[in-house]
Amino acid sequence: MKKKYHKFNLRFYSIVVFLLLIAIILSSKLIYIQVVEGDKYKKIAEKRTLKNVIVKPIPGNIYSDDQSLLATSVAKYELRWDSKVVNNKDFIKNKEKLAHGISKIIGSDYLKIKKDLQRAREDDNRYWLVGKNLSYSDYIAMKKLPLFNLPSFKGGLIIQQNIIRERPLGKIAERTIGYERPDTDGRFFRVGLEGAFSSLLEGKEGYRLKRKIANGKWKSINDTNEKEPKEGYDIHTTLNINFQDIVHNSLLEQMEKYEAEYGTVILMEVKTGAIKAISNLGITSNNKYFEKLNYAVGTTQEPGSTFKLMSMIAALEDGVVKPSDMIDTGNGERIIYGKKVKDSKKGGHGSISVSKVFEVSSNTGIVNIIYDNYNDNPKKFIDRLYNMGIHKQLNIPIKGEGRPKIPYPTDKDWSGISLAWMAWGYGVSLTPLQILTFYNAVANNGEMVKPIFIDKIGRLGRPPHIKYSKKVLNPSICSKETLSAVKKMLLNVVDKEWGTANKIKDKNFTIAGKTGTAQTEYTKNSTEYISSFVGYFPAEKPKYSCIVVINKPNKTKGYYGAQVAAPVFKKIAKKIHSGITNDIYIPFSNLGLTKKKSFEKKESMPNLIGHEVMDAIVFLEKNNIKVNVFGKRGKIKKQSVVSGTPLNKIKSIDLSL
């Protein structure tokens, strides 16, 4: 019996010792994990429940030359509520006021909001939707409500900011201002100025620490960021919205009239090369026009008769002809290597001066000048063109500039007709902007300047990060004597009865320029046309140069450059020269007392940035808009409502000084 009892005790003690050993091992392991590996496992836990979320910066704005907004980033807010962090006493005390406030801001039924708040509380909902796509004003109003005015760990308000890019001018100049769109492979790319300066506009990202809550949702731990994002730089363009409106609508009217495929207009400041307006309109499948592609910058095409200026300057510079020399155009036809050159005037112009060859746009005349004088040495003619710089790209910041094509005699595709056809603008290719840059050089006394779209890049109230100035591409494209001769020819194209653009002559100001009517798709059965006019105004003291190109107008309605493109040029030039702006959008460029009368009739929100706050308040309150001002002094640097928004849809606006 004692033996059995002894065996039992031994077995019992063995089990106890074994269990104690296991307990000691487990305790040691727990102590080791807590003391030695504690930080390691804490970090693993934090990685699963904490994370740094990228906070996108607010991209910079794009402005016109008078500081009107062309593109801006508007903050939209999504607000949610974590009901679990609020104690019961505070919830009961503030529930009704909170429901009233929310219903008033989002325009929903008070009783429904109150019921939804109660249900969210009972369900321990940690991500109840308060409102989506809220404006900055609504967001600020929400943050003033009971509970929501507390830090998020007490009041439960969860804030998500989304940045939306808006263009107050809508579709006008959209392709040049730029936008973001998805590629075929799902990636995003930007076009226009948005794309060219994306690295400066975007700013630098920050981050905010968030903790994982119920249902896999994430909530900010603090109301502030761990690292603040850095706002992007603002782009101040050379574009003028008054001129842009004139250019856009003048082109659109003519495109619709002639049912053209696409068209473009560029307006440039002669002295500086600053682009003041640019419009690119292409037709859609439903026969509407919009900014489809940047034809002005990217589309190279045979210029036709507008290239005769380059040919004429080359001939005059080389001294092969003088303006007064007589050229026999015969019956208006000439055969070269089996190919016919023909004038638009039936029977030709007979014997006319070199100047008149240009002014009446005689194809046979210009071919006789160039082919007869350079056929033995075509390299001399091409070298003269190259010396003027027309074979080079302009290297503008907007991506996709077309490459000029000016054939050289050593090229493989050079043939016996190449020289003759180049003389009147065939076999060569240039973009509308490249053609305009050359004509602008003539207007600018021979100095060719690079087209510029940007005045400066920087942040409000600080010195510019980058300042752009005039860049000379060629200090002199030709001699003063040649320049004087071709200027007179360009004036006579419009001024003289025989000039191809005489119909756009105006008694109040002078226009100088050249018509162009280029055949396209002439290798096919049905020939189409490109109608163009390029020149400058006023002719005696040029301030602006302009090109109008309209592709494939309806031939039954008209296709000559003088008929289709030149009237657009005149309409633009006349409005700009005379200062007629009654029927165009006038920017809120001055809020001073001297201009108050013109603003009383405004129907949309102007750009208030940079103006005196008291002047803005007078204007806004006259339109029954409540104004909230943040800051003690200074001019307005931010506005919560984007310019261009209809005034009758605005209840309040926040202005930051």
C-alpha positions in Angstrom: 0.0 0.0 0.0 2.8 2.4 1.0 4.6 1.4 -2.2 1.6 2.4 -4.3 1.2 5.7 -2.5 4.9 6.5 -3.0 4.5 5.8 -6.7 1.5 8.1 -6.9 3.3 10.9 -5.1 6.3 10.6 -7.3 4.0 10.8 -10.4 2.1 13.8 -9.0 5.3 15.7 -8.1 6.7 15.0 -11.5 3.6 16.5 -13.2 3.8 19.5 -10.9 7.4 20.0 -11.6 6.8 19.6 -15.3 4.0 22.2 -15.3 6.1 24.6 -13.2 8.9 24.3 -15.8 6.5 25.0 -18.6 5.1 28.0 -16.6 8.7 29.3 -16.0 9.6 28.9 -19.7 6.4 30.7 -20.8 6.9 33.5 -18.3 10.5 33.8 -19.4 9.5 34.0 -23.0 6.8 36.6 -22.2 9.4 38.7 -20.3 11.9 38.3 -23.1 9.3 39.4 -25.7 8.2 42.4 -23.5 11.7 43.5 -22.5 14.0 42.4 -25.4 11.6 42.2 -28.4 8.9 44.6 -27.2 9.8 47.4 -29.6 9.9 45.0 -32.5 6.4 43.7 -32.0 5.1 47.2 -31.2 6.3 48.3 -34.6 4.6 45.3 -36.2 1.4 46.2 -34.4 1.7 49.8 -35.4 2.2 48.9 -39.0 -1.1 47.1 -39.0 -3.0 49.8 -37.1 -1.1 53.0 -37.9 0.1 54.4 -41.3 1.3 57.6 -42.8 -1.1 58.7 -45.5 0.1 61.0 -48.2 -1.5 64.5 -48.2 -1.6 66.0 -51.6 -0.5 69.6 -52.0 -2.8 72.2 -53.5 -1.5 72.7 -57.1 -0.7 76.3 -58.1 -3.1 78.4 -60.1 -2.7 79.5 -63.8 -3.4 83.2 -64.3 -4.0 85.4 -67.4 -2.0 88.6 -67.9 -4.5 90.6 -65.7 -4.4 88.0 -62.9 -7.8 86.4 -63.8 -7.9 82.7 -63.1 -7.5 80.4 -66.1 -7.0 77.2 -64.0 -7.4 76.7 -60.2 -7.6 73.9 -57.7 -10.8 73.9 -55.6 -11.0 71.9 -52.4 -14.0 69.7 -52.0 -14.6 68.0 -48.6 -16.1 64.7 -47.6 -16.9 64.6 -43.9 -17.6 61.6 -41.7 -18.3 61.0 -38.0 -16.9 58.5 -35.6 -19.7 58.1 -33.1 -17.7 55.9 -30.6 -15.4 58.7 -29.5 -18.2 60.9 -28.2 -19.3 60.3 -24.6 -23.0 59.8 -24.1 -23.6 63.0 -22.1 -22.1 65.2 -24.8 -24.1 63.4 -27.5 -27.4 63.8 -25.8 -26.7 67.4 -25.0 -25.7 68.4 -28.6 -27.7 66.0 -30.8 -30.4 68.3 -31.8 -28.2 71.4 -32.4 -25.9 69.2 -34.5 -28.8 67.8 -36.5 -30.1 71.3 -37.2 -26.7 72.5 -38.3 -26.0 69.6 -40.6 -29.5 69.8 -42.2 -29.1 73.5 -42.8 -25.7 73.2 -44.5 -26.4 70.3 -46.7 -30.1 71.1 -47.3 -31.5 67.9 -45.9 -34.5 67.2 -43.6 -33.7 67.9 -39.9 -35.7 64.9 -38.6 -34.0 62.5 -41.0 -30.6 63.8 -40.0 -31.5 63.5 -36.3 -32.7 59.9 -36.8 -29.6 59.0 -38.7 -27.3 60.4 -36.0 -29.1 58.4 -33.4 -28.9 55.2 -35.5 -25.2 55.8 -36.1 -24.7 56.2 -32.3 -26.6 53.0 -31.5 -24.7 51.0 -34.1 -21.3 52.3 -33.0 -20.8 53.5 -36.5 -17.3 54.9 -36.8 -17.6 56.2 -40.4 -21.1 57.8 -40.8 -21.3 60.0 -43.8 -22.0 63.6 -42.9 -21.7 65.1 -46.4 -19.8 64.8 -49.7 -18.4 67.3 -52.2 -18.8 70.1 -49.7 -17.4 73.6 -50.5 -14.8 75.2 -48.3 -17.5 77.5 -46.8 -19.6 74.4 -45.9 -16.6 72.7 -44.4 -15.9 75.7 -42.2 -19.5 75.9 -41.2 -19.5 72.2 -40.3 -16.4 72.6 -38.1 -18.3 75.3 -36.1 -21.1 72.9 -35.1 -21.4 71.3 -31.6 -19.1 68.2 -31.3 -17.6 68.9 -34.7 -15.8 71.9 -33.2 -13.8 69.6 -30.9 -10.6 67.8 -31.8 -11.4 64.6 -33.8 -10.5 62.3 -30.9 -13.3 64.0 -28.9 -15.9 65.1 -31.4 -15.4 62.4 -34.0 -15.3 64.5 -37.1 -13.3 62.8 -39.9 -12.2 65.1 -42.7 -11.2 64.1 -46.2 -10.1 66.8 -48.6 -10.3 66.3 -52.4 -8.7 68.7 -54.8 -10.6 69.3 -58.1 -9.1 71.3 -61.0 -11.4 73.9 -62.5 -11.1 76.2 -65.5 -13.3 79.3 -65.2 -13.2 80.0 -68.9 -14.6 76.5 -69.6 -13.6 75.2 -73.1 -11.9 78.5 -74.2 -8.2 78.0 -74.7 -8.5 74.6 -73.0 -5.9 72.9 -75.0 -3.3 75.6 -74.4 -4.1 76.0 -70.7 -4.1 72.3 -70.4 -5.7 69.4 -68.5 -5.1 65.9 -67.3 -6.6 62.9 -69.0 -6.1 59.1 -69.0 -4.0 57.3 -71.6 -5.0 54.1 -73.3 -3.0 52.1 -70.8 -4.7 53.7 -67.8 -1.9 56.2 -66.9 -2.6 59.9 -66.8 -0.8 62.5 -68.8 -1.1 66.3 -69.1 -1.2 68.6 -72.1 -0.7 72.3 -72.6 0.8 74.5 -69.9 -0.5 72.1 -67.2 1.7 69.4 -68.7 4.7 71.7 -69.5 5.0 73.0 -65.9 3.5 70.1 -64.0 6.5 69.7 -61.7 6.2 73.3 -60.6 2.4 73.4 -60.4 2.1 70.2 -58.4 4.0 71.2 -55.2 5.4 68.7 -52.8 3.5 66.0 -50.8 3.1 65.9 -47.1 1.7 63.1 -44.8 -0.7 62.6 -42.0 -0.7 59.8 -39.4 -3.9 57.7 -39.3 -5.1 54.8 -37.2 -7.2 51.8 -38.3 -10.7 51.8 -36.9 -13.7 49.5 -37.4 -14.6 48.0 -40.8 -11.1 48.6 -42.2 -11.5 52.4 -42.2 -8.7 54.8 -41.3 -9.0 57.9 -39.1 -6.6 60.8 -38.5 -5.0 60.8 -35.1 -4.4 64.5 -35.1 -6.0 67.5 -36.8 -2.6 68.6 -38.1 -0.2 66.9 -40.6 3.0 65.2 -39.5 4.6 66.9 -42.5 2.8 69.8 -44.2 2.4 69.6 -48.0 4.1 72.4 -50.0 1.7 74.3 -52.3 2.6 74.4 -56.0 3.9 77.5 -57.8 1.4 79.8 -59.7 1.9 80.2 -63.4 1.3 83.7 -64.7 0.7 83.5 -68.5 0.8 86.1 -71.2 -2.8 85.3 -72.3 -5.4 88.0 -72.2 -8.9 86.8 -71.5 -10.6 89.7 -73.4 -8.5 88.9 -76.5 -9.0 85.2 -76.0 -12.7 85.7 -76.0 -12.6 87.7 -79.2 -10.3 85.2 -80.9 -12.3 82.2 -79.8 -15.7 83.5 -80.9 -14.5 85.0 -84.2 -13.0 81.7 -85.2 -16.0 79.7 -84.0 -18.4 81.8 -86.0 -16.4 81.3 -89.2 -15.9 77.6 -88.6 -19.6 77.0 -88.3 -20.3 79.2 -91.3 -18.0 77.2 -93.6 -18.4 73.8 -91.9 -14.6 73.4 -91.6 -12.8 70.4 -90.1 -10.5 72.4 -87.8 -9.1 75.8 -87.4 -6.6 77.8 -85.3 -5.9 81.5 -84.5 -2.8 82.8 -82.7 -2.4 86.4 -81.5 1.1 87.6 -80.7 2.6 90.8 -79.3 5.1 92.0 -81.9 7.8 93.5 -79.7 8.0 90.7 -77.0 6.6 87.6 -78.7 4.0 87.2 -75.9 1.1 85.0 -77.0 -2.0 87.0 -76.1 -4.6 84.6 -77.4 -4.7 81.2 -79.0 -7.7 79.1 -80.1 -7.8 75.6 -81.6 -11.2 74.3 -82.7 -11.9 70.9 -84.2 -15.2 69.3 -85.2 -16.7 66.4 -83.3 -18.9 63.5 -84.4 -22.0 65.6 -83.5 -20.8 68.6 -85.6 -19.9 70.7 -82.6 -16.5 72.5 -82.2 -14.2 72.3 -79.2 -10.5 72.5 -78.3 -9.7 69.1 -79.7 -5.9 69.3 -80.5 -3.3 72.0 -80.4 -3.2 72.6 -84.1 -1.3 75.9 -83.6 1.7 74.2 -82.1 1.6 70.6 -83.2 0.2 70.5 -86.8 2.7 71.0 -89.6 1.2 71.5 -93.1 2.1 73.0 -96.4 1.6 76.7 -96.0 0.9 77.5 -99.7 1.0 81.2 -100.6 1.9 82.5 -97.1 5.4 81.0 -97.8 5.8 83.4 -100.7 7.1 86.0 -98.2 10.0 83.7 -97.3 10.7 83.2 -101.1 10.5 86.9 -101.8 12.8 87.9 -99.0 15.4 85.3 -100.2 15.3 86.6 -103.8 15.5 90.3 -102.7 18.4 89.6 -100.3 20.4 87.7 -102.9 19.8 90.5 -105.4 18.4 88.3 -108.1 15.4 90.7 -108.5 14.3 94.2 -107.4 10.8 95.1 -106.4 10.3 97.1 -109.7 11.6 94.4 -112.0 9.0 93.1 -114.5 8.1 89.4 -114.5 6.2 87.8 -117.4 3.6 85.5 -116.0 2.3 84.8 -119.5 -1.2 83.2 -119.5 -0.9 82.2 -115.9 0.4 78.7 -116.5 3.8 77.1 -116.6 4.9 73.4 -117.0 7.9 72.2 -115.1 8.9 68.5 -115.5 5.4 67.7 -116.7 3.8 69.4 -113.6 1.6 72.5 -114.1 1.9 75.7 -112.0 -1.3 77.7 -112.5 -2.5 81.1 -111.2 -6.0 81.4 -109.7 -6.8 84.2 -112.2 -7.9 82.7 -115.5 -5.6 83.9 -118.3 -2.9 85.1 -115.9 -1.7 88.5 -115.0 0.6 89.1 -118.0 3.7 91.2 -117.3 3.7 92.6 -113.8 6.3 93.9 -111.3 8.0 91.7 -108.7 6.0 93.6 -106.0 2.7 92.9 -107.8 3.6 89.2 -108.2 3.4 89.1 -104.4 0.4 91.4 -104.0 -1.8 89.5 -106.4 -0.3 86.2 -105.2 0.8 85.0 -108.7 2.0 81.4 -108.5 3.7 81.5 -111.9 5.3 84.8 -111.0 7.0 83.6 -107.8 8.0 80.3 -109.5 9.6 82.3 -112.4 11.5 84.4 -109.8 12.8 81.5 -107.8 13.2 78.7 -110.4 14.7 80.8 -113.1 17.3 82.3 -110.7 18.2 79.4 -108.5 17.7 76.3 -110.6 21.4 76.1 -111.3 22.2 76.4 -107.6 19.2 75.5 -105.5 21.5 75.2 -102.5 21.9 79.0 -102.5 18.1 79.5 -102.1 17.8 76.9 -99.3 20.8 78.3 -97.5 19.2 81.7 -97.5 16.0 80.2 -95.9 18.1 78.4 -93.4 20.0 81.6 -92.6 16.6 83.2 -91.6 16.0 80.3 -89.2 12.7 78.9 -90.5 14.1 75.4 -90.5 14.4 75.2 -86.7 11.8 74.4 -84.0 10.9 77.2 -81.7 11.4 75.0 -78.6 8.4 76.3 -76.7 7.5 74.7 -73.4 4.2 73.2 -74.6 4.9 69.6 -75.7 4.4 68.3 -79.2 5.7 71.1 -81.4 5.8 70.0 -85.0 9.1 69.8 -86.8 9.6 72.1 -89.8 10.4 70.5 -93.1 12.5 72.6 -95.5 14.1 70.1 -98.0 17.7 70.4 -99.0 19.1 69.5 -102.4 21.1 66.6 -101.0 18.0 65.0 -99.5 16.9 61.7 -101.1 13.5 62.9 -102.0 14.7 66.1 -103.7 13.6 66.2 -107.3 13.5 68.4 -110.4 10.3 70.1 -109.2 11.2 70.6 -105.6 12.6 74.1 -106.0 9.7 75.4 -108.1 7.1 73.9 -105.7 8.8 75.3 -102.6 8.6 78.8 -104.1 4.9 78.9 -103.6 4.7 76.8 -100.4 4.5 73.2 -101.4 6.9 70.5 -100.4 7.6 72.4 -97.2 5.9 72.1 -93.8 5.5 74.5 -90.9 3.2 74.9 -88.0 0.9 78.0 -87.8 3.0 79.2 -84.8 6.2 78.9 -86.8 4.8 80.8 -89.8 3.5 83.6 -87.4 6.9 83.9 -85.8 8.4 84.7 -89.1 5.8 87.3 -90.1 6.1 88.7 -86.6 9.8 89.2 -87.3 9.0 91.3 -90.3 6.6 93.4 -88.2 9.3 93.7 -85.6 11.8 95.3 -88.0 13.6 92.1 -88.8 14.1 90.8 -85.2 12.7 87.3 -84.7 11.7 86.7 -81.1 10.7 83.4 -79.5 7.0 83.1 -78.7 6.4 83.1 -75.0 3.4 81.9 -73.1 4.7 82.6 -69.5 5.5 85.9 -67.8 6.6 84.5 -64.5 6.3 81.6 -62.1 6.1 82.1 -58.3 3.9 82.3 -55.2 1.7 85.2 -54.2 3.4 87.9 -52.3 6.9 86.6 -53.0 9.6 87.4 -55.6 9.2 85.3 -58.8 10.7 81.9 -58.7 11.3 82.2 -62.5 10.9 85.4 -64.6 10.7 85.1 -68.4 11.8 87.8 -70.7 12.1 88.3 -74.5 14.4 85.9 -76.2 15.8 86.8 -79.6 16.1 83.9 -82.1 17.5 86.0 -85.0 18.5 89.6 -84.5 18.0 90.3 -88.2 16.3 88.0 -90.8 17.2 90.4 -93.6 18.5 93.8 -94.6 16.5 97.0 -93.8 16.1 97.6 -97.6 14.5 94.2 -98.1 12.4 94.6 -95.0 11.1 98.0 -96.2 10.2 96.4 -99.6 8.3 93.4 -98.3 6.5 95.6 -95.7 5.1 97.7 -98.5 4.0 94.6 -100.4 2.3 93.2 -97.3 0.4 96.5 -96.9 -0.6 96.6 -100.6 -2.1 93.1 -100.3 -4.8 94.7 -98.2 -4.6 98.4 -99.2 -4.5 98.2 -103.1 -7.5 97.3 -105.2 -5.6 94.5 -106.8 -4.5 93.0 -103.5 -5.8 89.6 -102.7 -7.1 90.8 -99.3 -8.5 94.2 -100.4 -11.9 93.3 -99.0 -10.7 93.4 -95.4 -9.4 97.0 -95.8 -10.6 99.3 -93.0 -10.8 103.0 -93.1 -10.0 103.4 -89.4 -6.7 101.4 -89.2 -4.2 99.6 -91.5 -3.6 95.9 -91.9 -0.7 94.2 -93.6 -0.6 90.5 -94.4 -0.7 87.7 -96.9 -3.5 85.3 -98.0 -2.9 81.6 -98.4 -5.0 79.0 -100.2 -3.1 75.7 -100.1 -4.4 72.5 -101.7 -4.3 69.5 -99.5 -4.8 65.8 -100.3 -4.2 66.8 -103.9 -2.9 63.3 -104.7 -6.4 61.9 -104.2 -9.4 62.3 -106.5 -11.0 65.1 -104.4 -8.8 68.1 -103.5 -9.4 69.9 -100.2 -8.0 73.3 -99.1 -6.4 75.1 -96.2 -7.4 78.7 -96.0 -5.2 81.1 -94.2 -4.3 84.7 -93.5 -1.3 86.0 -91.6 -0.2 89.5 -90.9 0.0 92.3 -88.4 -1.7 95.6 -87.3 -1.6 98.6 -87.3 0.6 98.3 -90.4 2.5 101.6 -89.8 3.4 100.8 -86.2 2.7 97.1 -85.6 1.5 96.1 -82.1 0.1 92.6 -82.8 0.6 89.9 -85.3 -2.0 87.2 -86.0 -2.5 84.1 -88.1 -5.8 82.4 -89.0 -5.8 78.9 -90.5 -9.0 77.1 -91.4 -8.7 73.6 -92.7 -11.0 71.9 -95.1 -13.9 74.4 -95.4 -16.9 73.3 -97.3 -15.8 74.0 -100.9 -19.3 74.8 -102.0 -19.4 77.7 -99.6 -15.8 79.0 -100.2 -12.2 78.1 -99.7 -9.9 81.0 -100.7 -7.9 82.5 -97.9 -9.3 86.0 -98.7 -12.8 84.7 -98.3 -12.6 82.3 -95.4 -9.6 83.3 -93.2 -9.0 87.0 -93.8 -12.5 88.1 -92.4 -11.6 86.4 -89.1 -8.4 88.4 -89.0 -10.2 91.6 -89.6 -12.8 91.0 -87.0 -10.2 90.3 -84.4 -8.0 93.2 -85.4 -10.9 95.7 -85.5 -12.2 94.7 -82.0 -8.8 94.9 -80.4 -7.7 98.1 -82.2 -10.9 99.9 -81.5 -11.2 98.6 -77.9 -14.8 97.4 -78.4 -15.4 95.1 -75.4 -19.1 95.6 -74.8 -20.0 92.2 -76.1 -17.2 90.2 -74.5 -16.4 89.1 -71.0 -14.7 91.8 -68.9 -12.5 90.5 -66.1 -12.7 91.9 -62.6 -9.3 93.6 -63.1 -9.9 96.7 -61.0 -12.2 97.1 -58.0 -11.4 100.8 -57.6 -14.1 103.4 -57.4 -13.4 104.6 -60.9 -14.7 101.3 -62.4 -17.6 100.5 -60.2 -20.3 101.2 -62.8 -19.0 98.4 -65.1 -19.0 95.8 -62.3 -22.6 96.4 -61.3 -23.7 94.5 -64.3 -21.5 91.5 -63.7 -23.3 88.2 -63.6 -20.5 85.9 -62.5 -17.9 85.9 -59.7 -14.8 87.8 -60.6 -11.3 87.1 -59.6 -10.8 89.0 -56.3 -7.2 87.9 -55.7 -4.9 90.9 -55.2 -7.6 93.5 -54.6 -8.6 95.5 -51.6 -11.0 93.7 -49.3 -13.4 96.7 -48.8 -13.9 97.1 -52.5 -14.7 93.4 -52.8 -17.2 93.6 -49.9 -19.1 96.5 -51.4 -19.5 94.5 -54.7 -20.3 91.2 -53.0 -22.9 92.6 -50.6 -24.6 94.5 -53.4 -25.2 91.0 -54.9 -26.6 89.6 -51.6 -23.5 87.5 -50.9 -22.4 87.0 -47.3 -18.7 87.7 -46.9 -16.5 86.0 -44.3 -13.0 87.6 -44.0 -10.1 85.8 -42.5 -7.0 87.8 -41.6 -6.4 91.3 -40.2 -4.9 93.2 -43.1 -3.5 93.1 -46.6 -5.1 92.4 -50.0 -7.1 89.3 -50.8 -4.9 86.2 -51.4 -7.6 83.5 -51.5 -11.3 83.2 -52.3 -13.5 80.2 -51.6 -15.7 80.5 -54.7 -14.0 80.2 -58.1 -14.2 83.1 -60.5 -16.8 82.5 -63.2 -19.4 81.0 -60.9 -22.9 82.6 -61.5 -23.5 85.2 -58.7 -27.1 84.1 -58.3 -25.9 80.7 -57.1 -23.6 82.0 -54.4 -24.8 82.5 -50.8 -21.5 83.2 -49.1 -17.8 83.5 -49.8 -14.7 83.3 -47.6 -11.9 85.8 -48.3 -8.4 85.2 -46.9 -6.0 88.2 -46.6 
